[in-house]
Amino acid sequence: MFFEMLFSGQSLWNPPYLIGVICVAVLYIILMKAFTKTEMYQKQPLLFFFSLFLFYVTIASPLSAMGHLSFSMHMIQMSILYFIIPPVFLLGIPESLFQKVRKISLVRGISKFFLPPMISLIVFAVLFFIYHLPIVLDVILQHSFLHNGYMLLLIALSFSMWWPLASPDPNQRYCKGQRKRYAFLNGMILMPACLLFIFSAFIDGVSNPNLMQLTLELCLPSSSSAQELFPSPFNMKYDQQLAGIFMLGMHKFGLKMTSHFGNKVLDPWEEKECSCVLPSFYHHRFMKH
């Protein structure tokens, strides 16, 4: 039943998303060839392509359907989307390419709508918390336009909140001490959303069966049910508690991963030259010269 679900109906691979990802990859290759001397097999291009692969698998592949079957699987999917993909994507953009692209008027226009990272972090945490309240999620899932818009807003905010840690511009990245403080605040501000799942397991005891069935009806073939698709571990009593734990773990992993790859691909002079003064973009737009 599980494999029948994955390869039937709305659970098929999503061709429009695949075409979009391929177009972004081709554009990246063209720009890299035009403005940099970086080879496609080097670390930054590989990180960029990996972020595109993760994005497609997370939201548009048959495996993405698994995120609709339990809160824990959903939280793994959301954590990859917001805590793994944005920093990997940003780390995959060389500074020379970024300096060229940000001069484009369209890019500069879009940048005006980005909030400072700390504000983005707070807004993201609040919206993420609200999104997973059962009564709110119940309403959002019934309106695809509202749901897609909400998700797009969260993605935009996630890129902004990761900007100080993985920005392709060395002048807009925090130095080592600032990164540690920002990472700590990052975890503290996101903590309420994690605790929502953990404590709801003790309050409700089990995942909301009505919300689970609604999600299945929206995202999977009508004949599917959570009990038929997965064995008991996916429907265990404390699925929501696992969701909160997974979110905490994935966020911590994202911070560690960003630090590790950042040290591999970012300019080594950053730690020596960084004055530990908040960069100007913290108070204004990140594209500001």
C-alpha positions as CSV (number, residue, x, y, z in Angstrom):
1,M,0.0,0.0,0.0
2,F,2.9,2.3,0.8
3,F,4.5,2.0,-2.6
4,E,1.1,2.3,-4.3
5,M,0.6,5.6,-2.5
6,L,4.0,6.9,-3.5
7,F,3.6,6.2,-7.2
8,S,0.0,7.2,-7.8
9,G,-2.2,10.3,-7.9
10,Q,-0.8,13.5,-6.3
11,S,2.2,11.7,-4.8
12,L,4.0,11.4,-8.2
13,W,7.2,13.4,-8.9
14,N,6.2,17.0,-9.5
15,P,7.4,17.9,-13.1
16,P,6.9,21.7,-12.7
17,Y,9.1,21.8,-9.6
18,L,11.7,19.6,-11.4
19,I,11.7,21.9,-14.4
20,G,12.1,24.9,-12.0
21,V,15.0,23.3,-10.1
22,I,16.8,22.4,-13.4
23,C,16.4,26.0,-14.7
24,V,17.9,27.3,-11.5
25,A,20.8,24.9,-11.8
26,V,21.4,25.8,-15.4
27,L,21.3,29.5,-14.6
28,Y,23.7,29.0,-11.8
29,I,26.2,27.2,-14.1
30,I,25.9,30.0,-16.7
31,L,26.5,32.7,-14.1
32,M,29.4,30.8,-12.6
33,K,31.1,30.4,-15.9
34,A,30.6,34.1,-16.7
35,F,31.6,35.7,-13.4
36,T,33.8,33.2,-11.5
37,K,36.7,30.9,-12.1
38,T,35.2,28.2,-9.8
39,E,35.0,24.7,-11.3
40,M,31.7,22.9,-11.0
41,Y,33.2,20.0,-9.0
42,Q,34.5,22.3,-6.2
43,K,32.8,22.6,-2.8
44,Q,30.6,25.6,-3.3
45,P,28.9,24.4,-6.6
46,L,28.4,21.0,-5.0
47,L,26.7,22.6,-2.0
48,F,24.5,24.6,-4.2
49,F,23.4,21.6,-6.3
50,F,22.9,19.6,-3.1
51,S,20.6,22.3,-1.8
52,L,18.5,22.1,-5.0
53,F,18.3,18.4,-4.7
54,L,17.2,18.5,-1.1
55,F,14.6,21.2,-1.9
56,Y,13.0,19.0,-4.6
57,V,13.1,15.8,-2.6
58,T,11.6,17.6,0.4
59,I,8.6,19.3,-1.2
60,A,8.0,17.7,-4.7
61,S,9.1,14.0,-4.6
62,P,7.1,10.9,-3.6
63,L,9.0,11.0,-0.3
64,S,7.5,14.4,0.5
65,A,4.2,12.6,1.0
66,M,5.6,11.0,4.1
67,G,5.6,14.4,5.8
68,H,1.8,14.3,5.7
69,L,1.5,11.0,7.6
70,S,2.7,12.0,11.1
71,F,3.8,15.0,13.0
72,S,7.3,13.7,13.5
73,M,7.8,13.0,9.7
74,H,6.3,16.4,9.0
75,M,8.7,18.1,11.4
76,I,11.7,16.4,9.8
77,Q,10.5,17.7,6.4
78,M,10.0,21.2,7.7
79,S,13.3,21.2,9.5
80,I,15.2,20.3,6.3
81,L,13.3,23.0,4.4
82,Y,14.0,25.8,7.0
83,F,17.2,24.7,8.8
84,I,19.3,22.8,6.3
85,I,18.5,24.0,2.7
86,P,18.8,27.8,3.3
87,P,22.4,27.8,4.7
88,V,23.6,25.2,2.3
89,F,22.1,27.2,-0.6
90,L,23.8,30.4,0.6
91,L,27.1,28.7,1.2
92,G,27.0,27.5,-2.4
93,I,27.1,31.1,-3.8
94,P,30.7,32.5,-4.3
95,E,31.3,36.1,-3.2
96,S,32.3,37.2,-6.7
97,L,29.0,35.9,-8.1
98,F,27.0,37.5,-5.4
99,Q,28.6,40.9,-6.0
100,K,27.6,40.7,-9.6
101,V,24.1,39.4,-9.1
102,R,23.2,42.0,-6.4
103,K,23.8,44.8,-8.8
104,I,20.8,43.7,-10.9
105,S,17.9,46.0,-10.4
106,L,15.3,43.2,-9.9
107,V,17.4,41.6,-7.2
108,R,17.9,45.0,-5.4
109,G,14.1,45.6,-5.6
110,I,13.3,42.2,-4.0
111,S,15.9,42.8,-1.3
112,K,13.9,45.8,-0.1
113,F,11.3,43.4,1.3
114,F,13.8,41.4,3.5
115,L,13.8,42.1,7.2
116,P,16.9,42.3,9.4
117,P,17.9,38.8,10.5
118,M,16.9,39.1,14.2
119,I,13.5,40.4,13.3
120,S,13.2,37.7,10.6
121,L,14.1,35.1,13.3
122,I,11.4,36.3,15.7
123,V,8.7,36.6,13.0
124,F,9.6,33.2,11.7
125,A,9.4,31.6,15.2
126,V,6.0,33.2,15.8
127,L,4.5,32.2,12.5
128,F,6.0,28.7,12.7
129,F,4.4,28.3,16.2
130,I,1.1,29.6,15.0
131,Y,1.1,27.4,11.9
132,H,1.3,24.3,14.0
133,L,-1.6,25.1,16.3
134,P,-4.2,22.5,15.4
135,I,-7.0,25.1,14.9
136,V,-4.8,27.2,12.6
137,L,-3.4,24.3,10.7
138,D,-6.9,22.9,10.2
139,V,-7.9,26.2,8.5
140,I,-4.8,26.7,6.4
141,L,-4.8,23.2,5.0
142,Q,-8.3,23.7,3.5
143,H,-7.1,26.7,1.4
144,S,-4.2,25.8,-0.9
145,F,-3.5,29.4,-1.9
146,L,-3.2,30.4,1.8
147,H,-1.1,27.4,2.6
148,N,1.3,28.0,-0.2
149,G,1.6,31.7,0.6
150,Y,2.3,30.9,4.2
151,M,5.0,28.4,3.3
152,L,6.6,30.8,0.9
153,L,6.7,33.5,3.6
154,L,8.4,31.1,6.0
155,I,11.0,30.1,3.4
156,A,11.8,33.8,2.7
157,L,12.2,34.4,6.5
158,S,14.4,31.4,6.9
159,F,16.8,32.7,4.3
160,S,16.9,36.0,6.0
161,M,17.5,34.5,9.5
162,W,20.4,32.3,8.2
163,W,22.0,35.3,6.4
164,P,24.4,36.4,9.2
165,L,25.8,32.8,9.4
166,A,26.1,31.9,5.7
167,S,26.0,35.1,3.7
168,P,28.1,35.0,0.5
169,D,29.2,38.6,1.3
170,P,32.0,38.5,4.0
171,N,31.0,42.0,5.1
172,Q,27.6,40.8,6.0
173,R,28.6,37.7,8.0
174,Y,28.9,37.7,11.8
175,C,32.3,37.0,13.3
176,K,32.9,34.0,15.5
177,G,31.7,35.6,18.8
178,Q,28.6,37.1,17.1
179,R,27.8,33.7,15.5
180,K,27.8,32.0,18.8
181,R,25.5,34.5,20.4
182,Y,23.2,34.5,17.4
183,A,23.1,30.7,17.3
184,F,22.2,30.7,21.0
185,L,19.4,33.2,20.5
186,N,18.3,31.3,17.5
187,G,17.7,28.2,19.5
188,M,16.0,30.0,22.4
189,I,13.6,31.9,20.2
190,L,12.6,28.7,18.3
191,M,12.2,26.7,21.5
192,P,8.5,27.5,22.1
193,A,7.6,25.8,18.8
194,C,9.5,22.7,19.8
195,L,7.9,22.7,23.3
196,L,4.5,22.9,21.7
197,F,4.8,19.5,20.2
198,I,6.5,18.0,23.3
199,F,4.0,19.2,25.8
200,S,1.0,18.5,23.5
201,A,1.9,14.9,23.7
202,F,1.3,14.8,27.4
203,I,-1.9,17.0,27.1
204,D,-3.5,15.2,24.2
205,G,-1.9,11.9,24.5
206,V,-2.0,11.1,20.8
207,S,-1.8,13.0,17.5
208,N,-5.0,14.7,16.4
209,P,-6.8,12.0,14.3
210,N,-9.1,14.4,12.6
211,L,-6.3,16.6,11.5
212,M,-4.3,13.6,10.3
213,Q,-7.3,12.4,8.2
214,L,-7.7,16.0,6.8
215,T,-4.1,16.1,5.8
216,L,-4.3,12.7,4.1
217,E,-7.4,13.7,2.2
218,L,-5.7,16.8,0.9
219,C,-2.3,15.3,0.0
220,L,-2.8,11.6,-0.7
221,P,-5.1,9.4,-2.7
222,S,-8.5,9.2,-1.2
223,S,-8.2,5.5,-0.5
224,S,-5.1,6.0,1.7
225,S,-5.0,6.0,5.5
226,A,-2.2,6.4,7.9
227,Q,-2.7,3.0,9.5
228,E,-2.5,1.3,6.1
229,L,0.6,3.2,4.9
230,F,2.9,2.9,7.9
231,P,3.5,0.5,10.8
232,S,2.8,1.5,14.4
233,P,6.0,3.5,15.0
234,F,4.6,6.2,12.6
235,N,1.4,6.4,14.6
236,M,2.8,6.0,18.1
237,K,1.2,7.7,21.1
238,Y,3.9,10.3,21.4
239,D,4.3,11.3,17.8
240,Q,4.0,15.0,18.6
241,Q,6.7,14.7,21.3
242,L,9.0,13.1,18.8
243,A,8.2,16.0,16.4
244,G,9.5,18.6,18.9
245,I,12.6,16.5,19.6
246,F,13.4,16.1,15.9
247,M,13.0,19.9,15.4
248,L,15.5,20.6,18.2
249,G,17.9,18.1,16.8
250,M,17.7,19.2,13.2
251,H,18.1,22.9,14.1
252,K,21.2,22.1,16.1
253,F,22.5,20.0,13.2
254,G,21.9,22.9,10.9
255,L,23.9,25.2,13.0
256,K,26.8,22.7,13.3
257,M,26.7,21.9,9.6
258,T,26.7,25.6,8.7
259,S,29.7,26.2,10.9
260,H,31.6,23.2,9.5
261,F,31.0,24.0,5.8
262,G,31.4,27.7,6.4
263,N,34.9,27.1,7.6
264,K,35.6,25.1,4.5
265,V,34.3,27.5,1.8
266,L,34.3,31.0,3.3
267,D,37.2,33.4,3.1
268,P,39.8,32.7,5.8
269,W,40.5,36.4,6.5
270,E,37.0,36.8,8.0
271,E,38.1,35.9,11.5
272,K,41.1,38.1,11.4
273,E,39.4,41.2,9.9
274,C,36.0,41.0,11.6
275,S,35.7,43.8,14.1
276,C,32.7,42.2,15.8
277,V,30.6,45.3,15.2
278,L,27.1,44.6,13.9
279,P,27.2,45.0,10.1
280,S,25.1,47.8,8.6
281,F,22.6,45.3,7.0
282,Y,21.5,44.3,10.5
283,H,19.7,47.6,10.7
284,H,18.8,47.9,7.0
285,R,18.5,45.9,3.9
286,F,21.0,43.1,3.3
287,M,21.7,44.3,-0.3
288,K,22.8,47.7,0.9
289,H,26.3,48.7,-0.4
